[in-house]
Amino acid sequence: MTLGVGLIGVGGIASHHIRGYRQADARIVQVADANEDLARQRAEELACEWTSDYQELLRREDIQAVSICVPNWLHYQVARDAVEAGKAVLCEKPMTTRLEQAEELVRLVRERGVYFQVGYMKRYHLVAQKFREWISALEPVETGLLRCYQPFPEDLWAEPNFWFTKKELAGGGPLVHGGSHMFDLLHWCLGEVEAVDARVRMRPGTDVDWFVNGIIEMRSGATILLEVGWFEHTNWGRMADGWDEMFQLRSRRGVLTFYPTFWDRPMHLVPSTELYLQQEHMLQRFAVGPVDYFVEEIKDFVRRVSAGLPSPVTVEDGHFVDRLIDALYRSGEERARLLL
Ligand SMILES: NC(=O)c1ccc[n+]([C@@H]2O[C@H](COP(=O)([O-])OP(=O)(O)OC[C@H]3O[C@@H](n4cnc5c(N)ncnc54)[C@H](O)[C@@H]3O)[C@@H](O)[C@H]2O)c1
């Protein structure tokens, strides 16, 4: 049976979800957005119904699954309501903006036994999967670098209606926006974190971070250096597109590097991963694509919900990222190493 889907929030990221649903065995039944004009416009494009009240969408029996694409501060409430309504959920990242909300969602999802997936779509790129597979050639990983510098226009900081730069609305700055994806990759590849020690530089005149440096100690024994921030650089980075992200791991056996690319251009850009092995004197490079990880994510979400399969990016994974972000901020405030 074709899965009936509802979209909650149809702004920027929803376009990527829509592209996925168009290619999956699913039908978008209704969209909900507080902005009525936008909801109506999207509904016309999709030939579906619309509402400005997402509760109306959650009451429908012909909708079995929802994409939550509202701004960060609304994730918790909308996700709670969707779980309580028994819908399968694909919730955009970060899962919540406060640790206690993430804890409560874990409890609720376990209690209700519903399908819950967090939108960490970078895992769906074949290059990310190859990077993860190649880690076994290095083990045990000793050290690494998690870098996430993203181009950020200077004038956006002064934009009053831009929710990305407000702590209450976004949960934080670059640590939350780009950083959350990298922390999901870290967890997916290397497991649990033992302790963090961070230096957080706040953007003057705001209540969010601008640059964060830190040390993340993994339970496996690996030590990862962290660099996250927003610069205005637009023509810098491996693909000269302003994007400077890197996940690099090192051991006595070699060096493994993953270079992701600009998040909203998966249909045009090709990330790569490189494995250098000391004993073999060998450098292998893997680059494939473009791979539209949003389409892969949505197709997999629909397939798993329809077949009753478990979520690959669970509520516990969402909680891990939120807990790590919370610990990094607290470590920065206290200027101290914190155990997780
Ligand atoms: N996976 C990624 O790489 C990625 C990239 C960008 C954004 N995101 C995430 O997607 C989410 C949305 O970001 P965006 O850039 O699309 O934001 P946006 O502001 O463009 O869109 C959010 C939409 O939610 C609507 N909305 C607000 N309150 C609502 C309510 N109570 N009920 C229904 N609709 C409501 C707004 O009117 C708006 O249309 C955020 O959580 C963000 O972190 C993820």
PDBQT file of the ligand as one rigid body, heavy atoms in Angstrom, charges set to zero:
ROOT
HETATM    1  N1  LIG A 401      19.464  18.190   6.874  1.00  0.00    +0.000 N 
HETATM    2  C1  LIG A 401      20.064  19.356   6.603  1.00  0.00    +0.000 C 
HETATM    3  O1  LIG A 401      21.198  19.400   6.133  1.00  0.00    +0.000 OA
HETATM    4  C2  LIG A 401      19.326  20.623   6.880  1.00  0.00    +0.000 A 
HETATM    5  C3  LIG A 401      19.620  21.764   6.154  1.00  0.00    +0.000 A 
HETATM    6  C4  LIG A 401      18.875  22.916   6.401  1.00  0.00    +0.000 A 
HETATM    7  C5  LIG A 401      17.898  22.926   7.393  1.00  0.00    +0.000 A 
HETATM    8  N2  LIG A 401      17.671  21.782   8.108  1.00  0.00    +0.000 N 
HETATM    9  C6  LIG A 401      16.683  21.777   9.197  1.00  0.00    +0.000 C 
HETATM   10  O2  LIG A 401      15.365  21.877   8.650  1.00  0.00    +0.000 OA
HETATM   11  C7  LIG A 401      14.529  22.571   9.560  1.00  0.00    +0.000 C 
HETATM   12  C8  LIG A 401      13.839  23.707   8.846  1.00  0.00    +0.000 C 
HETATM   13  O3  LIG A 401      14.806  24.576   8.317  1.00  0.00    +0.000 OA
HETATM   14  P1  LIG A 401      14.486  25.491   7.042  1.00  0.00    +0.000 P 
HETATM   15  O4  LIG A 401      15.775  25.999   6.575  1.00  0.00    +0.000 OA
HETATM   16  O5  LIG A 401      13.602  24.740   6.112  1.00  0.00    +0.000 OA
HETATM   17  O6  LIG A 401      13.661  26.655   7.761  1.00  0.00    +0.000 OA
HETATM   18  P2  LIG A 401      12.576  27.609   7.121  1.00  0.00    +0.000 P 
HETATM   19  O7  LIG A 401      12.437  28.727   8.059  1.00  0.00    +0.000 OA
HETATM   20  O8  LIG A 401      12.910  27.862   5.672  1.00  0.00    +0.000 OA
HETATM   21  O9  LIG A 401      11.226  26.714   7.117  1.00  0.00    +0.000 OA
HETATM   22  C9  LIG A 401      10.546  26.399   8.280  1.00  0.00    +0.000 C 
HETATM   23  C10 LIG A 401       9.045  26.433   7.982  1.00  0.00    +0.000 C 
HETATM   24  O10 LIG A 401       8.345  26.049   9.152  1.00  0.00    +0.000 OA
HETATM   25  C11 LIG A 401       7.166  26.843   9.211  1.00  0.00    +0.000 C 
HETATM   26  N3  LIG A 401       6.619  26.872  10.571  1.00  0.00    +0.000 N 
HETATM   27  C12 LIG A 401       7.013  27.608  11.613  1.00  0.00    +0.000 A 
HETATM   28  N4  LIG A 401       6.233  27.352  12.690  1.00  0.00    +0.000 NA
HETATM   29  C13 LIG A 401       5.332  26.417  12.299  1.00  0.00    +0.000 A 
HETATM   30  C14 LIG A 401       4.257  25.742  12.954  1.00  0.00    +0.000 A 
HETATM   31  N5  LIG A 401       3.974  25.954  14.243  1.00  0.00    +0.000 N 
HETATM   32  N6  LIG A 401       3.546  24.849  12.245  1.00  0.00    +0.000 NA
HETATM   33  C15 LIG A 401       3.806  24.612  10.936  1.00  0.00    +0.000 A 
HETATM   34  N7  LIG A 401       4.794  25.253  10.271  1.00  0.00    +0.000 NA
HETATM   35  C16 LIG A 401       5.561  26.112  10.945  1.00  0.00    +0.000 A 
HETATM   36  C17 LIG A 401       7.626  28.218   8.738  1.00  0.00    +0.000 C 
HETATM   37  O11 LIG A 401       6.535  29.026   8.332  1.00  0.00    +0.000 OA
HETATM   38  C18 LIG A 401       8.550  27.842   7.589  1.00  0.00    +0.000 C 
HETATM   39  O12 LIG A 401       7.877  27.776   6.355  1.00  0.00    +0.000 OA
HETATM   40  C19 LIG A 401      15.435  23.041  10.702  1.00  0.00    +0.000 C 
HETATM   41  O13 LIG A 401      15.320  22.157  11.759  1.00  0.00    +0.000 OA
HETATM   42  C20 LIG A 401      16.834  22.958  10.131  1.00  0.00    +0.000 C 
HETATM   43  O14 LIG A 401      17.830  22.705  11.093  1.00  0.00    +0.000 OA
HETATM   44  C21 LIG A 401      18.342  20.646   7.856  1.00  0.00    +0.000 A 
ENDROOT
TORSDOF 0
